[in-house]
Amino acid sequence: MKPVIKRMKRATPKFFQKLRNIGLAVTAVSATIIGAPVALPAIIIKVAGYLAVAGAAVSGVSQTAVKNEKK
């Protein structure tokens, strides 16, 4: 198995779990705004796009954080 996949399957610290969930929520809200069936100002759509990218990045990075195991 690839090292990155192994790392992502290990336990994640509580702080990074919360950060990951916040990132997923931001991504979901921004996707809802982008996909809204009503006409919204262009600046709102642009900001929502940036938030979607930021939320996805935060979630991905947070998932790769692992607990230090004492040996």
HELIX and SHEET records of a PDB file:
HELIX    1   1 PRO A    3  LYS A    9  1                                   7    
HELIX    2   2 LYS A   14  ILE A   34  1                                  21    
HELIX    3   3 ALA A   42  THR A   64  1                                  23    
END                                                                             
